[in-house]
């Protein structure tokens, strides 16, 4: 089997995408298959000349112009077999605000939220402090801010100039991440991880440039684990996701609050997907064969 990995892109998370693609290529080799990596947009025409020779295309992008569905729409137009979700799922989940609105309709809690259009203005007293400021459609760890007063809030908003902005109340308590995938017709969850950041929140530096000690595989009581697994699987099925997705949650000791869906999670050697796959007792070949369904 011949597999092409499309990676790179032009977003602020390009370097992570390249590292994810490199590690995925290692897993493909260990599994006994062959792969070729294409760094887009530089290698676009080379890929187009060779695309018919591949049995499967794996998009490995993070951020805009890749994770937002544009690449998968392109591959669908070419008639390629590709892994990951349909372009419409990527496009929806990339828009955090729209995803929150839809998830709320199926009875799942979301944090109190203000949606701010680019260059808009807000009533700084509309939400209590502390609060999160994040780009609505950029990656999940770039330009995220935890602000504690109006001055910090305005500075954070002013720094995000190329995207709409999501402002959300901080849910006190614990943070969990659940990875969901489909194998044939069955939806599965991988071991749940609790995020225990060393700093105030799980930012880009902690996610990609640490030893992973802030990501804890934890044995949870049934009243926490079962709802996390069931609600994450419900979201996966409701949105018609494919491949492996990451779903993030906050828990305040009473309710679970949905944060976001990441449709192309990181796959670097330090990322959670490969760690959790191994934690579940699975190997590289099983992962690559899961991609074929």
C-alpha positions as CSV (number, residue, x, y, z in Angstrom):
1,X,0.0,0.0,0.0
2,X,1.2,3.5,-0.9
3,X,0.3,6.3,1.4
4,X,0.8,10.1,0.8
5,X,1.0,12.5,3.7
6,X,0.1,16.1,2.9
7,X,1.5,18.5,5.4
8,X,3.1,21.9,6.0
9,X,0.6,24.6,5.1
10,X,1.0,28.3,5.9
11,X,-0.6,28.6,9.3
12,X,1.1,29.6,12.6
13,X,1.1,25.9,13.4
14,X,3.1,24.8,10.3
15,X,6.1,23.6,12.3
16,X,3.9,21.3,14.4
17,X,2.3,19.9,11.3
18,X,5.7,19.0,9.8
19,X,6.7,17.3,13.1
20,X,3.3,15.4,13.2
21,X,3.8,14.2,9.6
22,X,7.4,13.0,10.3
23,X,6.2,10.9,13.3
24,X,3.2,9.5,11.3
25,X,5.6,8.5,8.5
26,X,7.7,6.6,11.1
27,X,4.5,4.8,12.3
28,X,3.6,3.9,8.7
29,X,7.1,2.4,8.2
30,X,6.9,0.4,11.4
31,X,3.5,-0.9,10.3
32,X,5.1,-2.2,7.1
33,X,3.7,0.3,4.6
34,X,5.4,3.0,2.5
35,X,4.7,6.7,2.5
36,X,5.7,9.9,0.8
37,X,5.5,13.3,2.4
38,X,4.5,16.4,0.4
39,X,5.0,19.8,1.9
40,X,2.3,22.1,0.6
41,X,2.1,24.5,-1.1
42,X,5.6,24.0,-2.3
43,X,5.1,20.4,-3.4
44,X,1.6,20.8,-4.7
45,X,2.3,20.2,-8.4
46,X,4.6,17.2,-7.6
47,X,1.7,15.7,-5.6
48,X,-0.8,16.3,-8.4
49,X,1.5,14.5,-10.9
50,X,1.7,11.5,-8.7
51,X,-1.6,11.4,-6.7
52,X,-3.1,8.5,-8.7
53,X,-0.5,6.1,-7.5
54,X,-1.5,6.4,-3.8
55,X,-4.1,4.1,-2.1
56,X,-4.7,6.6,0.7
57,X,-4.0,10.3,1.4
58,X,-3.5,11.5,4.9
59,X,-3.9,15.3,5.5
60,X,-1.7,16.3,8.4
61,X,-2.2,20.0,8.9
62,X,-2.9,22.2,11.9
63,X,-4.7,25.5,11.7
64,X,-6.2,27.5,8.8
65,X,-5.9,26.4,5.2
66,X,-5.6,22.8,6.1
67,X,-7.5,21.7,9.2
68,X,-10.4,23.9,8.2
69,X,-11.5,21.5,5.4
70,X,-10.0,23.2,2.4
71,X,-7.5,20.3,1.8
72,X,-10.1,17.6,2.2
73,X,-12.5,19.4,-0.1
74,X,-9.7,19.5,-2.6
75,X,-8.9,15.8,-2.2
76,X,-12.6,15.0,-2.6
77,X,-12.7,17.0,-5.9
78,X,-9.7,15.0,-7.1
79,X,-11.5,11.7,-6.2
80,X,-8.8,10.6,-3.8
81,X,-9.4,8.3,-0.9
82,X,-8.4,10.2,2.2
83,X,-8.5,9.8,5.9
84,X,-10.0,12.3,8.4
85,X,-13.5,13.9,8.3
86,X,-15.5,15.3,5.5
87,X,-14.6,18.9,4.6
88,X,-17.8,20.2,6.1
89,X,-17.0,18.7,9.5
90,X,-13.5,20.4,9.5
91,X,-15.0,23.7,8.5
92,X,-17.6,23.6,11.3
93,X,-15.2,22.5,14.0
94,X,-12.7,25.1,13.0
95,X,-15.3,27.7,13.9
96,X,-15.4,27.3,17.7
97,X,-18.4,29.6,18.2
98,X,-20.6,27.8,15.6
99,X,-19.6,24.4,17.0
100,X,-20.5,25.5,20.5
101,X,-23.9,26.7,19.4
102,X,-24.6,23.3,17.7
103,X,-23.3,21.2,20.6
104,X,-25.5,23.1,23.0
105,X,-28.6,22.0,21.0
106,X,-28.0,18.3,22.0
107,X,-28.1,19.1,25.7
108,X,-24.4,19.6,26.4
109,X,-23.2,22.5,28.6
110,X,-20.9,25.1,27.1
111,X,-19.1,28.0,29.0
112,X,-20.8,31.4,29.0
113,X,-19.6,33.0,25.8
114,X,-19.3,36.3,23.9
115,X,-18.6,36.3,20.2
116,X,-16.7,39.3,19.0
117,X,-16.3,40.2,15.3
118,X,-13.0,41.6,14.2
119,X,-12.5,45.1,15.3
120,X,-15.7,45.0,17.3
121,X,-16.1,46.2,20.9
122,X,-17.6,44.6,24.0
123,X,-18.9,45.6,27.4
124,X,-15.9,44.5,29.6
125,X,-18.3,43.8,32.5
126,X,-20.4,41.3,30.5
127,X,-18.5,38.3,31.9
128,X,-16.8,37.8,35.2
129,X,-13.0,37.6,35.4
130,X,-10.9,35.6,34.9
131,X,-11.9,34.8,31.3
132,X,-10.4,33.2,28.2
133,X,-9.7,35.2,25.1
134,X,-9.0,33.1,22.0
135,X,-9.2,33.3,18.2
136,X,-12.4,31.8,16.9
137,X,-10.8,29.9,14.0
138,X,-7.1,29.7,14.6
139,X,-5.5,26.7,16.2
140,X,-6.4,25.6,19.7
141,X,-3.2,26.8,21.4
142,X,-1.9,29.8,19.5
143,X,-2.8,33.3,20.8
144,X,-4.9,32.1,23.7
145,X,-5.0,34.3,26.8
146,X,-6.2,34.0,30.3
147,X,-7.1,37.5,31.4
148,X,-7.9,38.8,34.9
149,X,-8.9,42.4,34.4
150,X,-10.2,44.8,31.8
151,X,-6.7,46.0,30.8
152,X,-5.5,42.5,30.1
153,X,-8.7,41.7,28.3
154,X,-8.3,44.7,25.9
155,X,-4.6,44.0,25.3
156,X,-5.5,40.4,24.4
157,X,-8.3,41.4,22.1
158,X,-6.0,44.0,20.4
159,X,-3.4,41.3,19.7
160,X,-5.8,39.2,17.6
161,X,-6.2,41.2,14.4
162,X,-6.9,38.5,11.8
163,X,-9.8,36.6,13.2
164,X,-13.0,36.9,15.1
165,X,-12.6,36.4,18.8
166,X,-14.2,34.1,21.4
167,X,-14.5,35.3,25.0
168,X,-15.4,32.6,27.5
169,X,-15.8,32.5,31.2
170,X,-13.3,30.3,33.0
171,X,-14.9,27.1,34.4
172,X,-13.2,26.4,37.7
173,X,-12.2,22.8,38.3
174,X,-10.5,20.1,36.2
175,X,-9.8,19.8,32.5
176,X,-10.0,16.6,30.5
177,X,-9.3,15.6,27.0
178,X,-11.0,12.6,25.3
179,X,-9.8,11.0,22.0
180,X,-12.5,9.4,20.0
181,X,-12.1,7.2,16.8
182,X,-14.1,4.9,14.7
183,X,-13.0,1.4,13.8
184,X,-15.3,0.0,11.1
185,X,-18.7,0.8,12.5
186,X,-17.8,1.1,16.1
187,X,-17.0,4.3,18.0
188,X,-14.3,4.0,20.6
189,X,-12.6,6.3,23.2
190,X,-9.0,6.1,24.2
191,X,-7.8,6.4,27.8
192,X,-8.8,9.8,29.2
193,X,-6.1,12.3,30.1
194,X,-6.4,15.1,32.7
195,X,-4.6,18.3,31.8
196,X,-2.6,19.6,34.7
197,X,-0.7,22.6,33.4
198,X,2.3,23.9,35.3
199,X,1.4,27.4,34.4
200,X,-2.1,29.0,34.4
201,X,-3.4,27.1,31.4
202,X,-2.4,24.6,28.7
203,X,-0.8,26.9,26.2
204,X,1.3,26.2,23.0
205,X,4.5,25.9,25.0
206,X,3.1,23.3,27.4
207,X,1.4,21.4,24.7
208,X,4.3,20.9,22.3
209,X,7.6,21.8,24.1
210,X,7.5,20.0,27.5
211,X,8.2,16.5,28.7
212,X,4.5,15.7,28.9
213,X,4.3,15.7,32.7
214,X,1.3,18.0,32.5
215,X,-0.8,15.4,30.7
216,X,-1.8,12.7,33.2
217,X,-3.4,9.3,32.4
218,X,-5.8,9.0,35.3
219,X,-8.1,6.4,36.7
220,X,-11.4,8.2,37.1
221,X,-14.5,7.3,39.1
222,X,-17.4,6.1,37.0
223,X,-19.5,9.2,37.6
224,X,-16.8,11.2,35.7
225,X,-15.4,8.7,33.2
226,X,-18.7,7.4,31.9
227,X,-20.2,10.8,31.1
228,X,-17.0,11.9,29.4
229,X,-16.9,8.8,27.2
230,X,-20.6,8.9,26.4
231,X,-20.8,12.6,25.6
232,X,-17.6,12.6,23.6
233,X,-18.9,9.6,21.5
234,X,-22.3,11.4,21.1
235,X,-20.5,14.5,19.7
236,X,-18.3,12.4,17.4
237,X,-21.4,10.6,16.0
238,X,-23.6,13.7,15.9
239,X,-21.0,15.7,13.9
240,X,-20.2,12.7,11.7
241,X,-16.5,12.7,12.5
242,X,-13.9,10.3,11.1
243,X,-10.4,9.3,12.0
244,X,-9.2,10.4,15.5
245,X,-10.5,13.6,17.0
246,X,-9.8,15.3,20.3
247,X,-12.6,16.7,22.4
248,X,-11.8,19.0,25.3
249,X,-13.8,19.4,28.5
250,X,-13.9,21.3,31.8
251,X,-15.5,19.8,34.9
252,X,-16.7,22.0,37.9
253,X,-17.6,19.0,40.1
254,X,-21.2,19.1,38.9
255,X,-21.3,19.5,35.2
256,X,-19.1,18.8,32.2
257,X,-18.6,21.8,29.8
258,X,-17.7,21.2,26.2
259,X,-14.7,23.4,25.0
260,X,-13.9,22.3,21.4
261,X,-13.3,19.5,18.9
262,X,-9.9,19.2,17.2
263,X,-10.4,17.3,13.9
264,X,-6.7,16.8,13.1
265,X,-4.9,16.4,16.4
266,X,-1.2,16.7,16.8
267,X,0.8,13.5,16.1
268,X,4.3,14.6,17.1
269,X,6.4,12.1,19.2
270,X,5.2,14.1,22.2
271,X,1.6,14.4,21.3
272,X,-1.2,12.6,23.1
273,X,-2.7,10.5,20.3
274,X,0.4,8.2,19.9
275,X,0.8,8.1,23.7
276,X,-2.8,7.2,24.3
277,X,-2.9,4.6,21.5
278,X,0.0,2.8,23.1
279,X,-1.6,3.3,26.6
280,X,-4.6,1.4,25.2
281,X,-2.3,-1.5,24.3
282,X,-2.4,-1.0,20.6
283,X,0.5,-0.9,18.1
284,X,1.5,1.1,15.0
285,X,0.0,-1.4,12.6
286,X,-3.4,-1.3,14.2
287,X,-3.4,2.5,14.0
288,X,-2.5,2.6,10.3
289,X,-5.1,-0.1,9.6
290,X,-7.7,2.0,11.5
291,X,-7.1,4.7,8.9
292,X,-8.2,2.5,6.1
293,X,-11.8,2.3,7.2
